[in-house]
Amino acid sequence: MTAALIEQRIVGRLVRAVLVRDGLVTEGPLMVDDGALGRFEGDLRGFVVLLPEGSHAREGWRHDETTGDLSPPLLTREQRIEQINARSQEILDQGFVFRGQWMSLSDRAQDQIRDATQNRDSLSYPIPWGNADDTAYVLLVSPADVRSLYDAAARRKQETLIEGARLRARVLDAATVADWNAIVDTR
């Protein structure tokens, strides 16, 4: 079992310690043995990595034994995928910009855009198309304008879903902590 003592505070003969065991940080008392660094419950020896003054390890944080760095706890793959999916939905809920106006990408709005696109040659123009909060509109004056509206909506949705799928694949493929930490959703 790999263990590393990463913080100690001497209180009498007891040391309040933070121990890294199999990469996870736990806290507990450490008995002092005649000036030696001590041991956890008598069986887990480790080495000391002094933290900068005022810094604190937290339960569940991870410790890199090579560099001595501490990092926040890793989420499960399912939790990371849930975060990515939630961010994708948040982006889609924001809508898309068309001719300087934020347009809705709600299910209803997508149905309306799709219907207008399918029937664009038989519609009466001009068509005032309301923005996401119905405070302004964009004037569609031809079937080409309807198609441009559809293309902008489809592009936003496709880009969001493709990037989400790429990030989810990276989560599933991550084999090391470095791979895991390199997955950042910057959308």
FENHU-V162162 format. One record per residue. N is the residue number from 1. PHI is phi as a letter, one per 30 degrees, with the letter a starting at -180 (* if undefined). Layout:
N:PHI / N:PHI
This chain:
1:* / 2:d / 3:b / 4:b / 5:d / 6:c / 7:a / 8:b / 9:b / 10:d / 11:b / 12:i / 13:c / 14:c / 15:c / 16:d / 17:b / 18:c / 19:c / 20:c / 21:b / 22:h / 23:i / 24:c / 25:d / 26:b / 27:c / 28:l / 29:d / 30:b / 31:d / 32:d / 33:c / 34:h / 35:i / 36:d / 37:d / 38:j / 39:a / 40:c / 41:h / 42:i / 43:b / 44:c / 45:d / 46:b / 47:b / 48:c / 49:c / 50:d / 51:d / 52:e / 53:e / 54:i / 55:d / 56:b / 57:d / 58:b / 59:e / 60:i / 61:d / 62:c / 63:b / 64:c / 65:d / 66:d / 67:c / 68:i / 69:d / 70:c / 71:b / 72:e / 73:d / 74:d / 75:d / 76:d / 77:e / 78:d / 79:d / 80:d / 81:d / 82:d / 83:d / 84:d / 85:d / 86:d / 87:d / 88:d / 89:d / 90:d / 91:d / 92:d / 93:d / 94:d / 95:j / 96:b / 97:c / 98:b / 99:h / 100:i / 101:c / 102:d / 103:c / 104:d / 105:c / 106:d / 107:e / 108:d / 109:d / 110:d / 111:d / 112:d / 113:d / 114:d / 115:d / 116:d / 117:d / 118:d / 119:c / 120:e / 121:d / 122:c / 123:d / 124:c / 125:c / 126:d / 127:c / 128:d / 129:c / 130:d / 131:d / 132:e / 133:c / 134:h / 135:c / 136:a / 137:b / 138:c / 139:d / 140:c / 141:c / 142:a / 143:e / 144:d / 145:d / 146:d / 147:d / 148:d / 149:d / 150:d / 151:d / 152:d / 153:d / 154:d / 155:d / 156:d / 157:d / 158:d / 159:e / 160:d / 161:d / 162:d / 163:d / 164:d / 165:d / 166:d / 167:d / 168:d / 169:d / 170:d / 171:d / 172:d / 173:d / 174:d / 175:c / 176:b / 177:d / 178:d / 179:e / 180:d / 181:d / 182:d / 183:d / 184:b / 185:d / 186:c / 187:d
